[in-house]
C-alpha cells in the first residue's frame, strides 16, 4: 500500500487489516499511526520509507515485502 502515512492509504491499510490481511505499507512520511492500526487489528505489517518516484526504491520495497510475507494476496 503506497501513501500509507495518512488519508486514503492509511484508511485502506487499516481496513485491510481489520478484514484479515497482513499489510505492506510505504510512504515518504512517518507511518507510525498506520502501523499501530494494523497491529491493533492483530495483523502483521511491513513498513518502509519509500519515494515511489524512484524505481529502485519501489523494487527494493516489493522484494522485501515478498520476503516478509511470501506472497501478495488479498483475502
N, C-alpha and C positions, 0 to 999 in steps of 0.2 A: 504494500500500500504506500503510494507516494503522497506527499503533502500531509503527513500524519501528525504534525505538530498541533494543528487546530482545524476548525471548520469541518467541512465535509469529510476530509481524510481521517481526522481523529474520530468523528462520529461513526464512520463506516468501519474503522478498525475495531472500535468498541462493540458495535453491533455484531460484527462477525464473531467476535469472541463470545458474546452472550449466546449466540446460536451454535457455539461449539467448535469454532475454528481456532487453531493456533495461527498467529499472525506475524508476518514480517513487515516492518514499517520503516520508512525512511523520510527524512526531511533535512533541510539545512538548519532548522531551528531545533530548540530543545523539545523533546517528545516525552518528557517525564510524566505528564498527566495522562498521555495516551498509554504509555507502558503500564502505569498504575491501573488504569481502567481495564486493560486486557488481563493483567494479573489478578485483579479483584474478581473477574469473571471466571477465574480458575483455569485460564489458558496460558500457554507458553507464548512468549513474544521475543522476536529478534529485532532489535532496533539499531539503526546505523545512521550516522550523519552523512548524507549524500546530496550532491548537487546533480540533479538529473540532466543538466545540460552537458555533463561530462560523461561520455560513453564508457570510458574505462571504469569510472566510479560506479556506474549502474551495473556493469558486468561483474564487478567485484561484489556488489551487494547481492545480486542474483545468485552468484556462485556460493557465497557464504550462507544465504538463506536456504538454498538447496541442501548444503552440507548440514545445516541445523535441523531441518525438518524432513529431508529425504524425498520430498515430493511437493508439487504445487497442486493442491486440490481445494475445492470449495465444497464443504459438506452439504 
